[in-house]
C-alpha cells in the first residue's frame, strides 16, 4: 500500500513539473474553429511578470487590436511563455481581423 501511495505521489509531482523550466504554448481563444477567418491584419499585446512580484503591460484584446490597426476582430490566440515557472512570464494576446 505504501509503495502504491509513493508511486502515485511521484507521478503527480512529475506531472506538475511539465514545462517548469521552459514553456512556450499558444492556444486559440475561439470556440467556433471550423468557421475561423484570420483576416488580413494581426496585432499583439503583452503583460510581463518577474518573480511573481512585479508585473506590467496590457494583454487585452482592445490593446492588441489597436496595435494591429484592426477594427473588426475575427480570431484571437493566447501565447504563454515562462522561464523557471514564475521567474519570468510573458502572456500575449494575438488578434486577427480587418
C-alpha atoms as a printed R data frame, in Angstrom:
   type eleno elety resid chain resno       x      y       z
1  ATOM     1    CA   UNK     A     1   0.000  0.000   0.000
2  ATOM     2    CA   UNK     A     2   2.835  2.396   0.869
3  ATOM     3    CA   UNK     A     3   4.590  1.642  -2.440
4  ATOM     4    CA   UNK     A     4   1.399  2.408  -4.350
5  ATOM     5    CA   UNK     A     5   0.912  5.720  -2.492
6  ATOM     6    CA   UNK     A     6   4.551  6.699  -3.158
7  ATOM     7    CA   UNK     A     7   4.195  5.832  -6.850
8  ATOM     8    CA   UNK     A     8   1.046  7.962  -7.140
9  ATOM     9    CA   UNK     A     9   2.727 10.870  -5.335
10 ATOM    10    CA   UNK     A    10   5.780 10.619  -7.620
11 ATOM    11    CA   UNK     A    11   3.576 10.525 -10.714
12 ATOM    12    CA   UNK     A    12   1.620 13.590  -9.538
13 ATOM    13    CA   UNK     A    13   4.827 15.504  -8.784
14 ATOM    14    CA   UNK     A    14   6.287 14.637 -12.192
15 ATOM    15    CA   UNK     A    15   3.106 15.697 -13.987
16 ATOM    16    CA   UNK     A    16   3.093 19.055 -12.210
17 ATOM    17    CA   UNK     A    17   6.688 19.753 -13.323
18 ATOM    18    CA   UNK     A    18   5.933 19.692 -17.044
19 ATOM    19    CA   UNK     A    19   7.167 22.928 -18.535
20 ATOM    20    CA   UNK     A    20   8.566 24.192 -15.232
21 ATOM    21    CA   UNK     A    21  11.986 25.058 -16.744
22 ATOM    22    CA   UNK     A    22  10.775 26.470 -20.065
23 ATOM    23    CA   UNK     A    23   7.312 26.749 -21.533
24 ATOM    24    CA   UNK     A    24   6.059 28.334 -24.750
25 ATOM    25    CA   UNK     A    25   2.496 27.467 -25.805
26 ATOM    26    CA   UNK     A    26  -0.180 29.095 -27.939
27 ATOM    27    CA   UNK     A    27  -3.873 28.303 -27.564
28 ATOM    28    CA   UNK     A    28  -6.894 29.556 -29.533
29 ATOM    29    CA   UNK     A    29  -9.496 31.741 -27.864
30 ATOM    30    CA   UNK     A    30 -12.162 30.748 -30.387
31 ATOM    31    CA   UNK     A    31 -14.848 28.125 -29.867
32 ATOM    32    CA   UNK     A    32 -16.030 28.043 -33.499
33 ATOM    33    CA   UNK     A    33 -12.764 26.992 -35.168
34 ATOM    34    CA   UNK     A    34 -14.310 25.397 -38.249
35 ATOM    35    CA   UNK     A    35 -15.509 28.844 -39.386
36 ATOM    36    CA   UNK     A    36 -12.424 30.857 -38.408
37 ATOM    37    CA   UNK     A    37 -11.154 33.523 -40.773
38 ATOM    38    CA   UNK     A    38  -7.883 35.075 -39.679
39 ATOM    39    CA   UNK     A    39  -8.249 38.348 -41.614
40 ATOM    40    CA   UNK     A    40  -5.594 40.489 -43.285
41 ATOM    41    CA   UNK     A    41  -4.121 42.070 -40.152
42 ATOM    42    CA   UNK     A    42  -2.805 40.909 -36.802
43 ATOM    43    CA   UNK     A    43  -1.930 42.679 -33.584
44 ATOM    44    CA   UNK     A    44  -0.375 41.724 -30.269
45 ATOM    45    CA   UNK     A    45  -0.395 42.984 -26.703
46 ATOM    46    CA   UNK     A    46   1.509 41.535 -23.744
47 ATOM    47    CA   UNK     A    47   1.917 41.538 -20.000
48 ATOM    48    CA   UNK     A    48   5.109 40.547 -18.218
49 ATOM    49    CA   UNK     A    49   5.892 39.337 -14.715
50 ATOM    50    CA   UNK     A    50   9.182 38.851 -12.867
51 ATOM    51    CA   UNK     A    51   9.317 36.524  -9.854
52 ATOM    52    CA   UNK     A    52   5.582 36.938  -9.417
53 ATOM    53    CA   UNK     A    53   6.361 40.219  -7.643
54 ATOM    54    CA   UNK     A    54   6.414 42.784 -10.447
55 ATOM    55    CA   UNK     A    55   4.153 42.829 -13.473
56 ATOM    56    CA   UNK     A    56   3.367 45.362 -16.171
57 ATOM    57    CA   UNK     A    57   1.659 45.657 -19.535
58 ATOM    58    CA   UNK     A    58  -1.754 45.262 -21.130
59 ATOM    59    CA   UNK     A    59  -2.686 41.982 -22.834
60 ATOM    60    CA   UNK     A    60  -6.268 42.922 -23.606
61 ATOM    61    CA   UNK     A    61  -7.917 42.375 -26.970
62 ATOM    62    CA   UNK     A    62  -8.541 46.113 -27.332
63 ATOM    63    CA   UNK     A    63  -4.829 46.914 -26.952
64 ATOM    64    CA   UNK     A    64  -3.901 44.138 -29.400
65 ATOM    65    CA   UNK     A    65  -6.447 45.389 -31.956
66 ATOM    66    CA   UNK     A    66  -5.175 48.961 -31.621
67 ATOM    67    CA   UNK     A    67  -1.560 47.767 -32.036
68 ATOM    68    CA   UNK     A    68  -2.527 45.985 -35.274
69 ATOM    69    CA   UNK     A    69  -4.839 48.694 -36.639
70 ATOM    70    CA   UNK     A    70  -7.777 46.280 -36.539
71 ATOM    71    CA   UNK     A    71 -11.371 47.489 -36.358
72 ATOM    72    CA   UNK     A    72 -13.157 44.112 -36.722
73 ATOM    73    CA   UNK     A    73 -11.828 41.070 -34.855
74 ATOM    74    CA   UNK     A    74 -12.204 37.634 -36.443
75 ATOM    75    CA   UNK     A    75  -9.999 35.416 -34.242
76 ATOM    76    CA   UNK     A    76  -7.776 35.540 -31.152
77 ATOM    77    CA   UNK     A    77  -4.976 33.403 -29.698
78 ATOM    78    CA   UNK     A    78  -3.246 33.453 -26.321
79 ATOM    79    CA   UNK     A    79   0.503 32.782 -26.069
80 ATOM    80    CA   UNK     A    80   2.163 31.898 -22.753
81 ATOM    81    CA   UNK     A    81   5.944 31.964 -22.289
82 ATOM    82    CA   UNK     A    82   7.680 31.234 -18.996
83 ATOM    83    CA   UNK     A    83  11.136 30.520 -17.667
84 ATOM    84    CA   UNK     A    84  11.502 28.512 -14.458
85 ATOM    85    CA   UNK     A    85   7.775 28.634 -13.825
86 ATOM    86    CA   UNK     A    86   7.471 32.126 -12.366
87 ATOM    87    CA   UNK     A    87  10.932 33.728 -12.707
88 ATOM    88    CA   UNK     A    88   9.860 35.360 -15.984
89 ATOM    89    CA   UNK     A    89   6.386 35.107 -17.522
90 ATOM    90    CA   UNK     A    90   5.008 36.712 -20.680
91 ATOM    91    CA   UNK     A    91   1.348 36.420 -21.677
92 ATOM    92    CA   UNK     A    92   0.495 37.702 -25.152
93 ATOM    93    CA   UNK     A    93  -2.896 38.142 -26.804
94 ATOM    94    CA   UNK     A    94  -2.758 37.846 -30.585
95 ATOM    95    CA   UNK     A    95  -5.769 39.059 -32.551
96 ATOM    96    CA   UNK     A    96  -6.599 38.787 -36.226
97 ATOM    97    CA   UNK     A    97  -9.063 40.804 -38.260
98 ATOM    98    CA   UNK     A    98  -9.727 43.542 -40.780
